[in-house]
Amino acid sequence: MGNTGGGRASIAQEIRALLDRRRARLPEVQAVITNWRNVDQQLISLSSALDLLRNHPSVLPDATAGLAIPQLSEVRAQVAQVIEQYTAVEARFSRDTVNIGVSGSARMGKSTLLQSISGLGDEQIPTGRDLPVTAIRSRIYNSPDLRRAVLRLHSPESFLDEVIKAYHLELGFDQWPTTLDEFRTWNYPAELSDPKPDKVSLLARLRDIHAALWSYEQDLCRAEREMVVGLDHLRQFVAYPTHESQHSTDPVPRRYLAVRDARIDCAFPHAEVDRLGIIDLPGLGEIAAGAESHHVTGLRHEVDVVLLIKKASETSAFWTAADAQALKLLDLARGSIRNRGDFVYLVVNTPKGAESLADPLRAHITHQVNDGQPGKYFTVLDTDAAEPESVRGGVLSPLLTALAARLPVMDEECLTGAREAAAGTAAGIELMLADLTTAMRSVRAASGDVTETIADQARKLREDLAIELNALVAELRARVMADEDDPEYVAAIKAVYGDVVAWIEGGFGIGAETWQAAAFRAFGTDGSGRYADEQINRIRVEIGNRFAALDTFYSGQIERTRRDVGLILRRHCGDLLTGAGEGTALLTELADLLDNPRNPCPALHQAVTGLLALRMEYRSHLHPLLRPQLDGLRMQYEDPRTGRPVAVIVPELTEKGARDLYVNFTHLAENAAHEVRKALMAGEMTPVMVTYAAVEHFVDAFIRSGASNELGSPGSEREFERFARAYRDELWPGAYQGIAEGNVRYDRVMTLIDTLYGTLAEARRAA
């Protein structure tokens, strides 16, 4: 660092302290950038999550309208702008040098000025009198210990995308090569159908680039890389070919095309500030399509101030439209810096012998740029770019003095601009999130959660079963209360009675003659009493046994009742009971399900097992009631006056007596069967009465049972909820899988909304 006095040292110290303060604030800026990048990713995730939720069957069509981010691309563009502004601040605060950009149109003395500041020559910073010279952006840093260049090279992909594609687009070509092999064999037209001058120039450059592929292809590695070269060999990597080489017959090499940019480290001969960088920018308007906007973006990220050079000469002694356009581009690069003159300084380059042209140029600049008042908007510096001392005194010293005072202000303005952009974007996103939250409440209100839905479904299941089971009870009750006898039961009784009568009339199972012959033989050995007693008892038992054939009818009626109940249950239980049989088999499976130890339903289980235990049997339930109807089938009875047994029939011990005994027994048996039939027909216990009472009790227990301490049951209503929770996917196939999936999607959206709120709050705190 040069040190010519206290003032110079003070400026150097101030700038060094400023750079240190910048770097101290860098972590907070980087934290904000991270947060906003997270915001962008979370917006993408939220949009995808909303798409999934909106298309889920559990979401009602009326609730889908607000489940979207209709301006997602615009919101993301705003977020990208916030990130860009903070990234520019990050680049600004991460620099360990004050960077001065040097720009201007070709032949204004830009490269000459850079040589005067850096001490480099034509091999590193080429100059030219006619053609544009600077081909790539170079960064030149004051470094007392280093003398080298570090080149950042293109990969084939970046070269084709950033260089070749830009030319094709500007020329209006619909296609462009995507591999070097395609580029090598690409056929470019000799001329354009619309030969506008600027297009013709671009096509000529593109053909030159194409023809020179052989010279720089080896520098395009698979991935971007850096290459260190000596300063004596730098020119071929940073400058266009000379006029002489372009007009020779030999192939023209263009190795600079493989270079993205270059960093040059060297010792500046007269630097007031040791931590100083000079950014050599290609001449405005001299490079390919899209390069000027790229140039501006680079300025925003790489420089603290820009020197726009205007040379006083016979051809440029006035401010032109091209100069105004250049100033406009530079103005875009200042971003949130409020004072245009803080970011751009105008430099009038006055070579020896052109002093007379400098005054009119300055006057024209004052009129065109500063509204007729010197320094109103932009400071104009004067120098002879070819004289290092002139550059030092006329440009560097006043510029660095101004920067020491104004850089802290510009830093704060850049940061404030980024904060304001972030605040506006955050407010818009938060408003959008509030609208989404309102829409999400409507979704939840419409669909409910699984627990609520199961309770509702269980309640509806119980109600639906109650309706159908009560209808079955009413049907059975109507049959019980009907004036006519149950025709099915009457038919069953008649069938059994007919079987009994046929047995009697058929000779008690052995035929009349055989029975009578057996009776006569028995008279000869035992008299009439023993045989008659045996036969009357046999007849009584057989009649009872034959009426017991009604058990088949009774069990059939009970099974039919179980079937009726079971089918009602099956209709309302989805896939739960589809694999079971009917009637007893179905109710048995249901009883096992209700006895699930994880979700026991004791009241419901007892109701089902009670119906399964229902029996109606002649011997167990009816025979004891009808037994008196068979009392006529006996040989003697007790005389109520004397208490002595009195014989009912005393047959003669002859063949005629045997016939008479048969006839009497036939009459007694038929009379007894008739009485049993009559008692059955008039009896109060009929199958329909039994099944009616059983089903009514089942419905009371299954649908309307309250809590029971003995069973430990909370009551049928709560047990239906347990039952529904235990078998929801079988009772309502697919419904709860969909609801659960829908709730997962709902929760995902709500989580992302909360996360976005949190990330925005964190970004606000970090800023």
C-alpha positions in Angstrom: 0.0 0.0 0.0 1.3 3.4 -0.9 1.4 5.8 2.1 2.0 9.4 1.3 0.6 10.9 4.5 -1.8 10.7 7.3 -4.8 11.3 5.1 -3.9 8.4 2.8 -3.4 6.1 5.7 -6.7 7.2 7.2 -8.6 6.3 4.1 -7.0 2.9 3.9 -7.8 2.3 7.6 -11.4 3.4 7.2 -11.9 1.2 4.2 -10.3 -1.8 6.0 -12.5 -1.2 9.0 -15.5 -0.9 6.7 -14.7 -4.2 5.1 -14.3 -5.9 8.5 -17.7 -4.5 9.6 -19.2 -5.9 6.4 -17.9 -9.4 7.0 -19.1 -9.3 10.6 -22.7 -8.8 9.3 -22.4 -11.6 6.7 -23.8 -14.5 8.9 -27.1 -12.7 9.4 -27.4 -12.0 5.7 -26.6 -15.7 4.9 -29.2 -16.8 7.5 -31.8 -14.7 5.7 -30.9 -16.1 2.3 -31.2 -19.7 3.7 -34.6 -18.9 5.2 -35.9 -17.5 1.9 -34.6 -20.4 -0.1 -36.5 -22.6 2.4 -39.5 -20.4 1.8 -39.2 -21.1 -1.9 -38.9 -24.9 -1.4 -41.8 -24.8 1.1 -44.0 -23.0 -1.4 -43.3 -25.7 -3.9 -44.1 -28.4 -1.3 -47.2 -26.6 -0.2 -48.5 -26.3 -3.7 -47.9 -30.0 -4.3 -49.5 -30.9 -1.0 -52.6 -28.8 -1.9 -52.8 -30.6 -5.2 -52.9 -33.9 -3.5 -55.4 -32.8 -0.9 -57.7 -31.1 -3.5 -57.8 -34.3 -5.6 -58.6 -36.6 -2.6 -62.1 -38.1 -2.6 -62.6 -37.1 1.1 -62.6 -33.4 0.1 -66.0 -32.2 -1.0 -66.0 -30.4 -4.4 -67.3 -27.2 -2.8 -64.3 -27.1 -0.4 -61.6 -27.3 -3.2 -61.9 -23.8 -4.6 -59.5 -22.2 -2.1 -57.0 -25.1 -1.9 -54.4 -23.7 -4.3 -51.8 -21.1 -4.8 -53.1 -19.6 -8.0 -50.2 -17.1 -8.3 -47.5 -19.5 -7.4 -45.2 -18.5 -10.3 -45.6 -14.8 -9.4 -45.0 -15.5 -5.7 -41.9 -17.5 -6.4 -40.7 -14.8 -8.7 -41.0 -12.3 -5.8 -39.2 -14.7 -3.5 -36.5 -15.1 -6.2 -36.2 -11.3 -6.3 -35.8 -11.2 -2.5 -33.1 -13.9 -2.7 -31.4 -12.1 -5.5 -31.3 -8.8 -3.5 -30.0 -10.5 -0.4 -27.5 -12.5 -2.5 -26.2 -9.2 -3.9 -25.8 -8.0 -0.3 -24.1 -11.2 0.6 -21.7 -10.8 -2.2 -21.1 -7.2 -1.2 -20.5 -8.1 2.5 -18.3 -11.1 1.7 -15.8 -9.2 -0.3 -12.5 -8.6 1.4 -11.7 -5.8 -1.1 -13.3 -2.7 -2.4 -14.1 -3.5 -6.0 -14.1 -0.8 -8.7 -15.7 -1.8 -12.0 -14.3 -0.1 -15.1 -16.7 0.0 -18.1 -17.4 1.8 -21.2 -17.7 1.4 -24.9 -14.7 0.1 -27.0 -11.8 2.5 -27.7 -12.6 4.8 -24.7 -9.3 4.0 -22.9 -10.8 1.5 -20.5 -7.9 -1.0 -20.8 -5.4 1.8 -20.7 -6.8 3.0 -17.4 -6.6 -0.5 -16.0 -3.0 -0.7 -17.0 -2.2 2.5 -15.2 -3.9 1.3 -12.0 -2.5 -2.2 -12.0 0.9 -1.8 -13.6 0.1 -4.6 -16.1 0.8 -4.4 -19.8 -0.7 -5.5 -23.1 -0.1 -9.2 -22.5 -2.5 -9.1 -19.5 -4.8 -6.2 -20.4 -4.7 -5.8 -24.1 -5.4 -2.4 -25.7 -6.3 -1.7 -29.3 -6.9 1.2 -31.6 -9.5 -0.3 -33.8 -11.2 -3.6 -32.9 -12.6 -4.4 -29.5 -10.0 -6.2 -27.4 -11.4 -7.3 -24.0 -13.2 -10.7 -24.5 -14.0 -11.7 -20.9 -14.5 -10.2 -17.5 -11.3 -10.0 -15.5 -10.9 -9.3 -11.8 -7.6 -7.7 -10.9 -6.6 -7.6 -7.3 -3.8 -5.8 -5.5 -1.6 -8.5 -4.1 2.0 -7.8 -3.0 3.0 -11.5 -3.0 1.3 -13.0 -6.0 1.7 -12.6 -9.7 -0.6 -15.0 -11.5 -3.9 -15.5 -13.3 -6.6 -18.0 -12.3 -8.9 -18.9 -15.2 -12.4 -20.3 -14.6 -13.2 -22.5 -17.6 -16.4 -23.6 -19.1 -17.7 -27.1 -19.2 -19.1 -28.2 -22.7 -22.6 -27.8 -21.3 -22.1 -24.3 -19.8 -20.4 -23.2 -23.0 -23.2 -24.4 -25.2 -25.9 -23.1 -22.9 -24.4 -19.7 -22.1 -22.6 -18.8 -25.3 -23.9 -20.7 -28.3 -27.5 -20.8 -27.3 -27.5 -17.1 -26.7 -26.3 -16.4 -30.3 -28.9 -18.8 -31.7 -31.8 -17.2 -29.7 -30.7 -13.7 -30.7 -30.5 -14.7 -34.4 -34.0 -16.3 -34.2 -32.8 -19.9 -34.7 -35.3 -22.4 -33.4 -32.7 -25.0 -32.5 -29.2 -25.1 -31.1 -26.6 -27.8 -30.5 -26.6 -29.5 -27.1 -23.3 -31.4 -27.5 -19.9 -30.5 -28.9 -20.3 -33.1 -31.6 -23.5 -31.5 -32.7 -21.9 -28.1 -32.7 -18.9 -29.3 -34.7 -21.1 -30.5 -37.5 -23.7 -27.7 -37.3 -24.4 -26.1 -40.6 -24.7 -22.3 -40.3 -26.1 -20.3 -43.2 -23.9 -18.1 -45.3 -26.3 -15.2 -44.9 -29.6 -14.3 -43.2 -32.9 -13.8 -44.9 -33.3 -10.6 -43.0 -29.8 -9.1 -43.1 -30.0 -6.4 -40.4 -26.6 -5.1 -39.5 -26.6 -6.2 -35.9 -27.7 -9.7 -36.9 -25.1 -10.0 -39.7 -22.4 -9.1 -37.2 -23.7 -11.8 -34.7 -23.8 -14.4 -37.4 -20.2 -13.6 -38.5 -19.1 -13.9 -34.8 -20.9 -17.2 -34.5 -19.3 -18.6 -37.6 -15.9 -17.5 -36.2 -16.6 -19.3 -33.0 -17.7 -22.4 -34.9 -14.6 -22.4 -37.1 -12.3 -22.0 -34.1 -13.6 -24.9 -32.1 -10.4 -26.8 -32.7 -8.4 -24.2 -30.7 -10.4 -24.2 -27.4 -12.2 -27.6 -27.4 -9.4 -29.1 -25.3 -10.0 -26.4 -22.6 -13.7 -27.4 -22.2 -13.5 -30.1 -19.6 -16.3 -32.3 -18.4 -16.9 -30.1 -15.4 -16.0 -26.4 -14.8 -12.5 -26.0 -13.5 -9.8 -23.5 -12.8 -6.5 -23.2 -14.6 -3.5 -21.2 -13.3 -1.4 -19.5 -16.0 1.5 -17.1 -15.9 0.8 -13.5 -16.7 3.1 -13.5 -19.6 0.8 -16.0 -21.4 -2.5 -14.5 -20.4 -3.5 -12.5 -23.5 -4.8 -15.5 -25.6 -7.3 -16.3 -22.8 -8.7 -12.8 -22.3 -8.5 -10.9 -25.6 -9.9 -11.1 -29.1 -7.6 -12.0 -31.9 -5.6 -9.0 -33.3 -6.6 -7.4 -36.5 -3.5 -8.9 -38.2 -4.3 -12.4 -37.1 -7.9 -12.2 -38.2 -6.9 -11.2 -41.7 -4.1 -13.8 -42.1 -4.6 -17.0 -44.1 -3.8 -19.2 -41.0 -6.6 -20.5 -38.8 -7.4 -18.1 -36.0 -7.3 -19.5 -32.5 -9.8 -18.3 -29.9 -8.9 -19.9 -26.6 -10.7 -17.1 -24.7 -14.0 -18.8 -25.7 -13.4 -21.5 -23.1 -12.9 -19.0 -20.3 -15.8 -17.8 -18.1 -13.7 -15.2 -16.3 -10.3 -14.6 -14.9 -8.8 -13.5 -11.6 -5.4 -11.7 -11.8 -3.3 -11.1 -8.7 -0.5 -8.6 -8.9 1.1 -5.8 -6.9 -0.4 -2.4 -7.8 2.3 0.2 -8.1 0.5 3.2 -6.5 -2.4 1.9 -4.5 -3.8 4.2 -1.8 -5.7 1.3 -0.5 -4.2 -2.2 -0.2 -7.5 -4.1 -0.2 -8.5 -3.0 -3.7 -9.9 -4.8 -6.7 -10.4 -3.6 -10.3 -13.0 -5.4 -12.4 -12.3 -5.3 -16.1 -15.6 -5.5 -17.8 -16.1 -6.2 -21.6 -17.1 -3.1 -23.5 -20.8 -2.4 -23.5 -22.4 -3.3 -26.8 -19.4 -5.3 -28.0 -20.3 -8.8 -26.9 -22.9 -11.4 -27.8 -26.6 -11.5 -27.2 -27.7 -11.4 -23.6 -24.3 -10.4 -22.5 -25.2 -6.8 -21.5 -27.9 -8.0 -19.0 -25.4 -10.6 -17.7 -22.9 -7.8 -17.4 -25.4 -5.8 -15.3 -26.1 -8.7 -13.0 -22.4 -9.3 -12.5 -22.0 -5.6 -11.6 -24.6 -5.9 -8.9 -22.8 -8.8 -7.3 -19.2 -7.9 -7.9 -18.5 -4.1 -7.7 -19.0 -1.4 -5.1 -18.7 1.4 -7.7 -18.4 1.8 -11.4 -16.2 4.1 -13.5 -17.9 4.8 -16.9 -15.2 6.1 -19.2 -15.8 8.5 -22.0 -12.8 9.6 -24.1 -12.3 13.1 -25.4 -11.6 12.7 -29.1 -12.8 14.1 -32.4 -15.2 11.2 -32.7 -16.5 11.2 -29.1 -16.5 14.7 -27.8 -20.1 14.6 -27.0 -22.6 12.5 -24.9 -24.3 10.0 -27.3 -27.5 7.8 -27.1 -25.2 4.8 -26.7 -23.6 6.5 -23.7 -27.1 7.2 -22.2 -28.0 3.5 -22.8 -24.8 2.4 -21.0 -25.6 4.7 -18.1 -29.1 3.2 -18.0 -27.8 -0.3 -17.8 -25.4 0.7 -15.0 -28.3 2.4 -13.2 -30.1 -0.9 -13.2 -27.1 -2.5 -11.4 -27.2 -0.1 -8.5 -30.2 -1.9 -7.0 -31.4 -0.2 -3.8 -28.6 2.4 -3.7 -30.6 5.6 -3.7 -28.1 8.1 -5.0 -27.2 7.2 -8.6 -24.0 9.2 -8.3 -22.8 7.0 -5.4 -22.6 4.0 -7.6 -21.5 5.4 -11.0 -18.7 8.0 -11.6 -18.1 9.4 -15.0 -14.5 9.6 -16.1 -13.4 11.9 -18.9 -10.3 10.4 -20.5 -8.3 13.2 -22.0 -5.2 12.0 -23.8 -2.4 14.4 -24.5 -3.3 16.7 -27.3 -7.0 16.3 -26.8 -7.4 19.0 -24.1 -9.4 21.2 -26.3 -11.9 18.5 -26.9 -12.4 17.8 -23.1 -14.1 21.1 -22.3 -17.0 20.6 -24.8 -17.3 17.0 -23.7 -17.6 18.0 -20.1 -20.0 20.7 -20.9 -22.2 18.3 -22.9 -22.1 15.7 -20.1 -23.1 18.5 -17.6 -26.0 19.4 -19.9 -27.2 15.9 -20.8 -26.5 14.1 -17.5 -26.4 16.6 -14.7 -29.2 18.9 -15.8 -26.8 21.7 -16.5 -25.4 21.7 -12.9 -22.0 20.2 -12.4 -22.1 17.2 -10.0 -25.9 17.4 -9.6 -26.4 13.7 -10.2 -23.0 12.3 -11.2 -19.4 13.2 -10.3 -17.2 13.7 -13.3 -13.6 12.8 -12.9 -10.8 13.9 -15.2 -7.7 12.0 -16.1 -5.3 10.9 -18.8 -5.8 7.2 -18.7 -2.3 6.6 -20.1 -0.6 8.4 -17.2 -0.6 6.5 -13.9 0.0 9.6 -11.8 -2.9 11.3 -13.5 -5.1 8.3 -12.9 -4.0 8.2 -9.3 -4.6 11.9 -8.6 -7.6 12.4 -10.8 -9.5 9.2 -10.3 -8.3 6.9 -7.5 -7.7 9.5 -4.7 -11.1 11.3 -5.0 -12.9 8.1 -5.6 -11.5 6.3 -2.6 -12.0 9.4 -0.4 -15.7 9.4 -1.5 -16.1 5.7 -1.0 -14.7 5.9 2.6 -17.6 8.2 3.4 -20.4 6.7 1.2 -19.8 3.0 1.3 -21.4 2.5 4.7 -24.4 4.5 3.5 -24.7 2.4 0.3 -24.3 -0.9 2.3 -27.2 0.2 4.6 -29.3 1.1 1.6 -28.7 -2.2 -0.1 -29.6 -4.0 3.1 -32.7 -1.8 3.7 -33.8 -2.4 0.1 -33.5 -6.2 0.6 -35.4 -6.0 3.9 -38.2 -3.9 2.4 -38.6 -6.3 -0.5 -38.6 -9.2 1.9 -41.2 -7.6 4.2 -43.5 -6.9 1.2 -43.2 -10.4 -0.1 -43.6 -11.9 3.3 -46.7 -9.9 3.9 -48.2 -11.2 0.7 -47.3 -14.8 1.5 -48.8 -14.5 5.0 -52.0 -13.1 3.5 -52.1 -16.0 1.1 -51.5 -18.4 4.0 -54.3 -16.8 6.0 -56.7 -17.4 3.1 -55.5 -21.0 2.8 -56.0 -21.5 6.5 -59.6 -20.4 6.2 -60.1 -22.7 3.3 -58.6 -25.6 5.3 -61.0 -25.0 8.1 -63.8 -25.5 5.7 -62.3 -28.8 4.6 -61.9 -30.1 8.1 -65.5 -28.9 9.0 -66.8 -30.8 6.0 -64.9 -34.0 6.4 -64.2 -34.2 10.1 -61.5 -36.4 11.6 -61.4 -40.2 11.9 -62.5 -40.3 15.5 -65.5 -38.0 14.9 -66.5 -39.9 11.7 -66.3 -43.3 13.4 -68.6 -42.0 16.2 -71.0 -40.7 13.6 -70.9 -43.9 11.6 -71.3 -46.0 14.7 -74.4 -44.0 15.6 -75.8 -44.3 12.1 -75.1 -48.1 12.1 -77.0 -48.5 15.4 -79.9 -46.4 14.1 -80.1 -48.3 10.8 -80.0 -51.7 12.5 -82.6 -50.5 15.0 -85.0 -49.6 12.1 -84.7 -53.0 10.4 -84.7 -55.1 13.6 -87.7 -53.2 14.9 -89.4 -53.9 11.6 -88.7 -57.6 12.1 -90.1 -57.5 15.7 -93.2 -55.8 14.4 -93.7 -58.4 11.7 -93.4 -61.2 14.3 -95.7 -59.4 16.7 -98.3 -59.1 13.9 -98.1 -62.8 13.3 -98.6 -63.4 17.0 -101.6 -61.1 17.2 -103.2 -62.3 14.1 -106.7 -63.9 14.4 -105.7 -66.8 12.2 -103.4 -69.5 13.4 -100.0 -69.6 12.0 -100.6 -71.6 8.8 -97.1 -73.0 8.8 -97.4 -74.2 12.4 -100.9 -75.6 11.7 -99.6 -77.5 8.7 -96.7 -78.9 10.8 -99.0 -80.0 13.6 -101.4 -81.6 11.0 -98.5 -83.4 9.4 -97.2 -84.8 12.7 -100.8 -85.7 13.8 -101.4 -87.4 10.5 -98.3 -89.5 11.1 -99.5 -90.4 14.6 -102.9 -91.4 13.3 -101.4 -93.4 10.5 -99.3 -95.3 13.0 -102.3 -96.0 15.2 -104.5 -97.1 12.3 -101.7 -99.2 11.0 -101.8 -101.4 14.0 -99.4 -99.5 16.2 -96.6 -100.2 13.9 -97.0 -104.0 13.6 -100.4 -104.3 12.0 -103.8 -105.0 13.5 -103.8 -108.8 13.1 -100.3 -109.2 14.4 -101.1 -107.0 17.4 -104.3 -109.0 18.2 -102.5 -112.3 17.8 -99.8 -111.2 20.2 -102.5 -110.1 22.7 -104.3 -113.5 22.5 -101.0 -115.4 23.1 -100.2 -113.1 26.1 -103.7 -113.8 27.6 -102.8 -117.5 27.8 -99.6 -116.9 29.8 -100.0 -113.7 31.8 -103.7 -112.8 31.5 -104.7 -109.5 30.0 -103.1 -107.2 32.6 -99.5 -107.3 31.8 -99.8 -107.2 28.0 -102.3 -104.4 28.2 -100.1 -102.3 30.5 -97.0 -102.8 28.3 -98.9 -101.8 25.2 -100.7 -98.8 26.7 -97.3 -97.5 27.9 -95.7 -98.2 24.5 -98.5 -96.3 22.7 -98.2 -93.4 25.1 -94.5 -93.1 24.6 -94.7 -93.5 20.8 -97.3 -90.8 20.5 -95.0 -88.5 22.5 -92.1 -89.4 20.3 -93.9 -88.9 17.1 -95.2 -85.5 18.2 -91.5 -84.7 19.0 -91.0 -84.6 15.3 -92.2 -81.1 15.6 -88.7 -80.3 16.9 -87.5 -80.2 13.3 -90.1 -77.5 12.6 -89.2 -75.6 15.8 -85.5 -75.6 15.1 -86.2 -74.6 11.5 -88.3 -71.6 12.6 -85.6 -70.5 15.1 -82.9 -70.9 12.5 -85.0 -68.9 10.1 -85.3 -66.2 12.8 -81.5 -66.2 13.3 -81.1 -66.0 9.5 -83.5 -63.0 9.3 -81.6 -61.2 12.1 -78.2 -62.2 10.6 -79.0 -61.0 7.2 -80.1 -57.6 8.6 -76.7 -57.4 10.4 -74.8 -58.5 7.3 -76.4 -55.8 5.2 -75.1 -53.1 7.4 -71.6 -54.5 8.2 -69.8 -54.0 5.0 -67.3 -56.8 4.4 -67.2 -57.9 8.0 -69.6 -60.8 7.8 -69.4 -61.7 4.1 -67.3 -64.8 4.7 -69.7 -66.3 7.2 -72.7 -68.6 6.5 -76.2 -67.6 7.5 -78.2 -67.8 10.6 -76.3 -69.6 13.4 -72.9 -69.5 11.6 -73.2 -65.8 11.0 -74.2 -65.0 14.5 -71.5 -67.2 15.9 -68.8 -65.3 13.9 -70.3 -62.0 15.1 -70.3 -63.2 18.7 -66.5 -64.0 18.4 -65.9 -60.6 16.9 -67.7 -58.9 19.8 -65.6 -60.8 22.2 -62.4 -59.2 21.0 -60.3 -58.6 24.1 -58.9 -55.4 22.7 -62.3 -53.8 22.2 -64.8 -56.0 24.2 -68.5 -55.4 23.7 -70.0 -57.5 26.5 -73.6 -56.3 26.2 -73.7 -56.8 22.4 -71.9 -60.2 22.8 -74.5 -61.4 25.4 -77.4 -60.3 23.2 -76.0 -62.4 20.3 -75.1 -65.4 22.4 -78.6 -65.2 23.9 -80.2 -65.5 20.5 -77.8 -68.4 19.7 -78.9 -70.2 22.8 -82.6 -70.0 21.9 -84.3 -73.5 21.8 -87.8 -74.8 21.4 -88.2 -78.5 21.8 -91.3 -80.6 22.2 -89.9 -82.9 25.0 -88.4 -80.0 26.9 -90.9 -77.3 26.5 -94.3 -78.7 25.3 -94.5 -82.3 26.4 -94.7 -81.4 30.1 -97.5 -79.0 29.3 -99.3 -81.6 27.1 -98.7 -84.6 29.3 -102.3 -84.6 30.8 -103.7 -85.1 27.3 -102.1 -88.6 27.4 -103.6 -89.6 30.7 -106.4 -91.5 29.0 -103.8 -94.0 27.8 -103.7 -96.2 31.0 -105.4 -99.4 32.2 -106.6 -98.1 35.5 -107.3 -95.0 37.5 -107.8 -94.2 41.2 -111.4 -94.1 42.4 -111.8 -90.8 44.0 -114.2 -92.2 46.6 -112.4 -95.2 47.7 -108.8 -94.4 46.6 -108.6 -97.8 45.1 -107.4 -98.5 41.5 -110.2 -99.2 39.1 -109.6 -101.0 35.8 -110.5 -99.1 32.7 -110.7 -102.1 30.4 -111.1 -105.8 31.4 -111.0 -107.8 28.2 -112.1 -111.4 27.8 -109.2 -113.8 27.5 -110.3 -114.9 24.1 -109.6 -114.0 20.5 -112.7 -111.8 20.6 -111.3 -110.2 23.8 -108.0 -109.5 21.9 -109.9 -107.9 19.1 -111.9 -105.8 21.6 -108.8 -104.7 23.4 -107.2 -103.6 20.1 -110.3 -101.6 19.2 -110.4 -100.0 22.7 -106.7 -99.1 22.5 -107.1 -97.7 19.1 -109.9 -95.4 20.3 -107.9 -94.4 23.4 -104.8 -93.7 21.3 -106.7 -91.7 18.7 -108.4 -89.7 21.4 -105.1 -89.0 23.1 -103.5 -87.9 19.8 -106.5 -85.7 19.1 -106.3 -84.1 22.5 -102.6 -83.4 22.0 -103.3 -82.0 18.6 -106.0 -79.8 20.0 -103.8 -78.6 22.8 -101.0 -77.8 20.4 -103.4 -75.9 18.2 -104.8 -74.0 21.1 -101.5 -73.6 23.0 -100.0 -70.3 24.1 -96.5 -71.5 23.2 -96.1 -71.4 19.5 -92.9 -71.0 17.5 -93.9 -67.5 16.4 -94.5 -66.5 20.0 -91.1 -67.9 21.0 -89.2 -66.2 18.2 -91.1 -63.0 18.7 -90.2 -62.9 22.3 -86.6 -63.9 21.5 -86.1 -61.3 18.8 -87.7 -58.6 20.9 -85.4 -59.4 23.7 -82.4 -59.4 21.3 -83.3 -56.0 20.0 -83.7 -54.6 23.5 -80.3 -56.0 24.5 -78.5 -55.2 21.3 -79.8 -51.8 20.5 -81.2 -50.3 23.8 -79.2 -51.9 26.6 -77.8 -49.5 29.2 -74.7 -49.9 31.3 -74.4 -53.1 33.4 -72.0 -53.4 36.3 -72.2 -57.2 36.0 -71.1 -57.2 32.4 -68.8 -54.2 32.8 -70.5 -52.7 29.7 -70.8 -49.0 29.1 -74.0 -49.6 27.2 -74.8 -50.5 23.6 -74.3 -46.9 22.2 -70.7 -46.9 23.5 -70.1 -50.5 22.6 -71.2 -49.7 19.0 -68.4 -47.1 18.9 -65.9 -49.7 20.2 -67.2 -52.2 17.6 -66.8 -49.5 14.9 -63.3 -48.6 16.0 -62.2 -52.2 16.1 -63.6 -53.1 12.6 -63.9 -49.8 10.8 -62.1 -50.9 7.7 -64.3 -54.0 7.3 -67.5 -52.3 8.2 -66.9 -49.4 5.8 -64.3 -50.8 3.3 -62.0 -48.2 1.9 -63.7 -45.3 3.6 -61.4 -44.9 6.5 -58.3 -45.7 4.5 -59.4 -42.8 2.4 -60.2 -40.6 5.4 -56.9 -41.5 7.0 -55.0 -40.7 3.8 -57.0 -37.5 3.4 -56.2 -36.5 7.0 -52.5 -37.2 6.4 -52.7 -34.9 3.3 -54.7 -32.3 5.4 -52.1 -32.5 8.2 -49.3 -32.2 5.6 -50.8 -28.9 4.3 -51.3 -27.5 7.8 -47.8 -28.4 8.8 -46.4 -26.7 5.7 -48.5 -23.6 6.4 -47.2 -23.5 10.0 -43.6 -24.1 8.8 -43.9 -21.3 6.2 -45.2 -18.9 8.9 -42.2 -20.0 11.1 -39.7 -19.6 8.3 -40.9 -16.2 7.5 -40.8 -15.2 11.1 -37.2 -16.6 11.3 -36.2 -14.6 8.2 -37.7 -11.5 9.8 -35.7 -12.1 13.0 -32.5 -12.8 11.1 -32.8 -9.6 9.1 
